[in-house]
């Protein structure tokens, strides 16, 4: 049996999008194995706390722990409560220690393992950590466009290693708009105009309103379906 390529990752933000990602990782283990990869989650953070595997070099969160993290955050509980049931498998860091620990993990695993920082936080406050992660050789994955809307200096830093950043899901409901555009430009073809609804959420809302449903009702439905971006994590 071929050895799986292990990709360590840290998830920042455990709201609706972050939880869905964790659930997707758990449910798609066999698919990933067929592709020759194993996603090794070594840390999960929200705005107030960070849970880290007891040894980021050799340990990872098992699927039971990932499912429990999803359950806790769906109930708006603190990640710190994980210590009671999974104390031997993880460490919890709070508030002021959170950023320092994230930087430490990036330093330990970045260049040697290609650690991926996955930002599902819907916050611009992650920019500092993400730019540090890039400097330390990490890859970054963005589910929200806010980190790309900071200063031009931060933007240039985040995209300085094109092969190590993924941000397709920030436009067009995850359709491969950015990759397609880059290929067109790389081939020498000029792009004169782009027309379309580049927001999946707005596309859903406007389609339902066009069908005659009240805007307030449609927005509530979009939120319940998880189409809208979370206000908090």
C-alpha positions in Angstrom: 0.0 0.0 0.0 1.4 3.4 -1.0 2.4 5.8 1.8 -0.1 8.7 2.1 1.2 12.2 1.8 0.4 13.8 5.2 -0.6 17.5 5.1 -0.7 19.2 8.5 -3.2 22.0 9.0 -4.4 24.5 11.5 -7.9 25.8 11.2 -8.6 29.4 12.3 -12.3 30.0 12.9 -14.8 27.4 13.9 -18.1 29.0 12.9 -20.5 27.6 10.3 -17.8 27.4 7.5 -15.1 26.1 9.7 -17.3 23.4 11.2 -18.5 22.3 7.7 -14.8 22.0 6.7 -14.0 19.8 9.7 -17.1 17.6 9.0 -16.0 17.4 5.3 -12.5 16.2 6.3 -14.0 13.5 8.5 -16.5 12.3 6.0 -14.0 12.2 3.1 -11.2 10.2 4.6 -11.6 7.4 2.1 -11.7 9.8 -0.8 -8.5 11.5 0.4 -6.8 8.1 0.8 -7.6 7.3 -2.8 -6.0 10.5 -3.8 -2.9 9.6 -1.8 -3.3 12.3 0.9 -4.1 12.5 4.6 -5.2 15.8 6.1 -3.7 16.0 9.6 -5.4 18.6 11.7 -3.1 19.7 14.5 -4.9 22.8 15.8 -8.2 24.6 15.8 -8.9 28.1 17.1 -11.7 30.5 17.5 -11.5 34.2 18.5 -10.7 33.4 22.2 -9.0 30.0 22.3 -6.7 27.6 20.5 -6.7 23.8 20.8 -3.4 22.1 19.8 -2.4 18.5 19.5 -0.2 17.4 22.4 2.7 16.9 19.9 2.3 18.7 16.6 5.1 16.7 15.0 3.6 13.2 15.6 0.1 13.7 16.9 -3.2 14.9 15.3 -6.8 15.3 16.2 -8.7 12.0 15.6 -12.1 12.1 14.0 -13.9 11.8 17.3 -12.2 14.9 18.6 -12.9 16.8 15.4 -16.6 15.8 15.7 -16.6 16.9 19.3 -15.1 20.3 18.4 -17.9 20.8 15.8 -20.6 19.9 18.4 -19.2 22.2 21.0 -19.0 25.2 18.6 -22.4 24.5 17.2 -23.6 24.8 20.9 -21.5 28.0 21.2 -19.4 26.4 23.9 -15.8 27.1 24.7 -13.0 25.0 23.2 -11.4 25.0 26.6 -14.0 22.4 27.8 -12.2 19.8 25.5 -9.5 19.4 28.1 -11.9 17.5 30.4 -12.5 14.7 27.9 -9.4 14.8 25.7 -6.8 16.2 28.1 -4.1 13.7 27.0 -4.6 14.5 23.3 -4.7 18.3 23.2 -3.5 21.5 24.9 -5.6 24.7 25.2 -4.3 28.2 24.9 -6.4 31.3 25.7 -6.5 34.9 24.6 -3.0 36.5 24.9 -1.2 33.1 24.4 -3.1 32.3 21.3 -1.2 34.2 18.7 2.2 33.3 20.1 1.4 29.6 20.0 0.1 29.9 16.4 3.4 31.6 15.4 5.3 28.8 17.2 3.5 26.1 15.3 4.2 27.9 12.0 7.9 28.1 12.9 8.1 24.4 13.9 6.2 23.0 10.9 6.2 25.6 8.2 9.2 24.9 6.0 9.7 21.3 7.0 6.1 20.0 6.4 4.3 22.7 4.3 1.9 23.3 7.2 -1.4 24.8 5.9 -3.1 27.6 7.8 -6.8 27.5 6.8 -8.6 30.8 7.7 -12.4 30.3 8.0 -12.7 33.2 10.6 -14.4 35.9 8.4 -12.2 38.3 10.3 -9.4 40.7 9.2 -7.6 40.2 12.5 -5.9 37.1 11.1 -3.8 39.0 8.7 -0.8 39.3 11.0 -0.7 35.6 11.7 -1.1 34.8 8.0 1.7 37.0 6.9 4.0 35.5 9.5 2.9 32.0 8.3 3.9 32.9 4.8 7.3 34.1 6.0 7.8 30.9 7.8 7.1 28.7 4.8 3.5 27.8 5.4 0.8 27.5 2.9 -2.5 29.5 3.4 -6.1 28.8 2.4 -8.7 31.5 2.6 -12.4 31.1 2.8 -13.1 34.8 3.1 -11.8 37.8 1.2 -11.1 40.0 4.2 -7.4 39.1 4.6 -6.9 40.1 0.9 -8.5 43.5 1.5 -6.0 44.8 4.1 -3.0 47.0 3.1 -1.3 46.5 -0.3 1.8 45.5 1.6 -0.1 42.7 3.4 -1.7 41.6 0.1 1.7 41.4 -1.7 3.0 39.3 1.2 0.1 36.9 1.2 0.3 36.3 -2.6 4.1 36.3 -2.8 4.2 32.5 -3.1 1.4 31.8 -5.7 1.7 28.0 -5.4 1.2 28.2 -1.6 -2.0 30.2 -1.4 -5.6 29.1 -2.3 -8.4 31.6 -2.3 -10.8 30.4 -5.0 -13.7 30.2 -2.5 -13.6 34.0 -1.9 -15.4 34.7 -5.1 -18.0 33.0 -7.3 -19.3 30.5 -4.7 -16.1 28.5 -5.0 -16.2 28.2 -8.8 -12.7 28.2 -10.4 -12.9 31.8 -11.5 -9.5 32.9 -10.3 -7.6 29.9 -11.7 -9.4 30.3 -15.1 -8.6 34.0 -15.2 -5.0 33.4 -14.4 -4.7 30.8 -17.1 -6.2 33.1 -19.7 -3.8 35.9 -18.7 -0.8 33.6 -18.7 -1.6 32.5 -22.2 -1.4 36.1 -23.4 -5.1 36.6 -24.0 -6.4 40.0 -22.9 -9.5 40.3 -20.6 -11.6 43.3 -21.5 -14.6 42.7 -19.3 -16.0 40.3 -16.7 -19.8 40.1 -16.2 -21.6 38.0 -13.6 -22.7 37.6 -10.1 -19.5 36.6 -8.2 -21.2 36.0 -4.9 -23.0 32.7 -4.4 -25.0 34.1 -1.5 -26.2 37.1 -3.5 -27.0 34.8 -6.5 -29.3 32.7 -4.2 -30.9 35.7 -2.6 -31.6 37.6 -5.8 -32.9 34.4 -7.5 -35.5 33.9 -4.7 -36.5 37.5 -4.7 -36.9 37.4 -8.4 -39.3 34.5 -7.8 -41.4 36.8 -5.7 -40.4 35.8 -2.1 -39.8 38.6 0.5 -36.2 39.7 1.0 -36.4 39.2 4.7 -37.6 35.6 4.3 -35.0 34.8 1.8 -32.1 36.2 3.9 -33.3 34.1 6.9 -33.5 31.0 4.7 -29.9 31.7 3.3 -28.6 32.0 6.9 -30.3 28.7 8.0 -28.8 26.9 5.0 -25.3 28.2 5.9 -24.9 30.3 2.8 -24.2 33.6 4.6 -20.9 34.3 6.3 -20.8 34.0 10.1 -20.8 37.1 12.2 -19.0 35.3 15.0 -17.1 32.0 15.4 
